[in-house]
Amino acid sequence: MAKLDEHKADRVRIVDHVTRAYAHQIFVDGFYSADPHPGNILVDRTTLMPVLLDFGLTKELDAHTRYNFARLLVAVAEQDMHGLLDALEGVGLKLRPDVPFDAALLARYFFRDAKTQAVARAESQQRRADLRRRVAEAARHVYAGDRVDVKLRGFLGTKSRKGEVLWVGDGHVRVKLTNGEEKEVPRDAVRLQAGRSPIDAWPDSFIFFDRVLGLLRGLTAALNVTQSYLDVMVPYARRALESHDAPGADEQKTIKAAPSAPIVGAPGEHLPAAHAQVSAAVSTPAADAAMPLSAVAVALPGFGVGGVDRLGGISELVQELIDSEDVLGCQVCVLRNGEPIVDLWGGRLSPYDRRPVARDSLFNCFSVTKGVVTAAVLSLVQQGRIDLSAPVAKYWPAFAAEGKDKITVEQVLNHQAGLANAGLEELARDPFLVADADAMLQILATATPEIAPGSETR
């Protein structure tokens, strides 16, 4: 470091260029050095630019793996859980379906920002403390289906047996032991078994990729600077996805590289010309530009195609949203009396699939159950079977626990019950609880409102 400071080298810039070089190797070249420790990096005295040495240990990525690594980074950046799981499967990470797994936590750990030595050490200690807290908290709760160790008392003392929780009562738990015998035991006699690893196999490509990130973190710490690998690498990953051919029935996915288009780092920042060899990234074909909208105008009374410009105004608005990248792709359909008066579509399918949106493209729909539940409740109100102003506990007595006895049906429907985060810790530990109606009812019944019911909408 003394030599770098003597020559007034910008350490942040050095780390940034090294990281960009690796992003280009991984996502454009598909061939990278797997040993980027400080001894393999030379800084030119004249240009103060880093030069990578010793490509004795290298890793080659085929187009399919490269594509899925690009998807992985973009999914992490966009906090897209479904895209993350698909990308992990694409790179060959095998998960055990019977073990709960927080993929988002894994991704945040692997792609965490690199910090100076002192900060990195403090954050590591905090992560360990948080892990101990989560383990201790998880041990306090058991649910149906959990695998547990059971302490059984007999004439000869206490012995430990393994079993599975069948149901949880007030202070007691019914378990099924490994020999098939069922017993009801006190809650304090049951302890969660140590968790098994949810990862069945680590692919070598992921191991080497993590090795590179770890060595880059070491370089960053050694130079006493900070670096966000996601901020630097994600633009390269996005370019790789944009240049990825739409797969046909039998064709293999490929990535086309063209050294003429500079990659963009932070918004609006282009790399300097001196970095041309490193910064050259996959190009974006003209055909991949924002897709023009298509519109279908239906001739309805008072809403003619040629005489009214309402449809054109909506089309312009949607096109503006796509051009500004506020919307990647969308479909807009407005019905009046059962007939469509607006029918638009445009943009791209997803960050991982650059094909244009079509009129019949399928998208995930979120929060649809809210409308269905509201309609069902209002139907019961219309029948006189539910009163919106009545406490939920009137219809579900167990809900009155933990100070929820005065929460009304109306407050629940208006997101004012203070239970927006109820069950998050339990679901993070075991996402499959969402499919267990009894467990979910127990979680909600024992949940404590975070705010005074009715005071805020969340």
Steps between C-alpha positions, in 0.01 A plus 500: 500500500789734570620471139151565367467806718848614398395500134163656591312199366123505549437176694123519449553534125740204498247273674224628271700419184600156626136423582385620157769287337364193676143592412604519133685169520209320666203642310654580162801277450381203703863439598652648815792478738392329822787637708476881529705545820717814536815312392345444157423866437755748369441876500671681212713789629415724205126450452433382858273240342484142635626212288387145572777239513527121523210331323622160613177427687207581274136403465301481179124554496280369223226725361228335710687545829601855407137585425384366837774683689376817332144416606625435854655844539205684346255305718698591814512865396125506437416287805317258272461178699357291213774617263759425769380142551488439123852638461637288786353192335644616168856518637460149642436570868302202626266563793327252727125558462430375854725756675392865534738733323536878501645556152483877540718483812755286314508746210536803727792330674686405181451837330542721805704818456871477570608719790818617669659254743361660816144530364508148350611355834224682689234388247622140523462507879152650463398227251610232746304666780191527278532133405518396866192713572304347211594147606395571859172658385424210268559254784219664700234402246399167354232429243332199349748315281813615687761235575585507868696334777267385780602449861302212653507439874479145634588290802864483393536872436473714187569385147491687171303381199448651156158575362272726296249752634138410425332797670576770754266574787503730801824400673501152348617345174391174340784324320542188293821318593717322247360162614149618409386557857310822572543692825379826651783671686560839667622774268832530686571132430520569124793659322550566130756276337812664358423613147637313203660686215241582234769486231546153356790584268713805419585528129867566424409813301334650809794401722748676270272803464478531878878459519542800269260712707682399818841587357368832370370574850845422633654740250252767598574452869876500437471836321271626778219610268137398443338353189150393394542204269135504402517863389803427282410157363123525447526730192721235335249232597213703353688545173562127487127437543410756235729328251372155585314344210136407559512117519328306227364150526838329466760772490740553787512841666801705391648834595629728226797722581588817313791711622366825362249601768633633832338372814332750728586502870301729724206671326638729232863395559698361207841349554806696381655424162816376674291214632373399157630144512330437833189710451395365162179311561237311312306727274130559498364422152274759348225243497519491878403867533177581683222317321231721345156465644221333312142611553161356428208744500158346526217693333250566775220756519650839590858367480588484134844410373556797280307773681618478864860538612465339843662180381789687344562690827525177696727349236734798523507478880588129499763556232651778712517268803680235294739749337591641842548143632251560779321198352686213332194358328127495556150433379217749555140400453197701608149356476175695491183300541697187421650638180866612458550870437877489547721211400874574495817307540869579463853480638687185592399188688755517785858595582593143406284461189537786255222391264223755444181483703211366294125533547483147645825502703456352848606687815486417870218677681565614856252586778212354300374320812439836669223580254352151528504507883346847506221390265436191717487703823270763347276221377473374860430859614221523245355178638512644852745238625792740566505853643793712373513696826503186719825365653659213310505312832120484489534252213844361591551505880867390486584820310442707818841399640788748532277809514307434179156471664381839368627472140201521268427325173513840327849570636627168370357567153654849503847376602471679834532202736874555560583148382682579175810305609328222693663164435798630300759339727315168505461502121865591451588189700247280325337644183282190469296612803296714261341177377411388854168665592514397867854636543410830332192538721716437806755761386232765446319415822817542709636802308540836673403821314801720418290818515175602665222342288324759290776763535682434173456323166772251414 
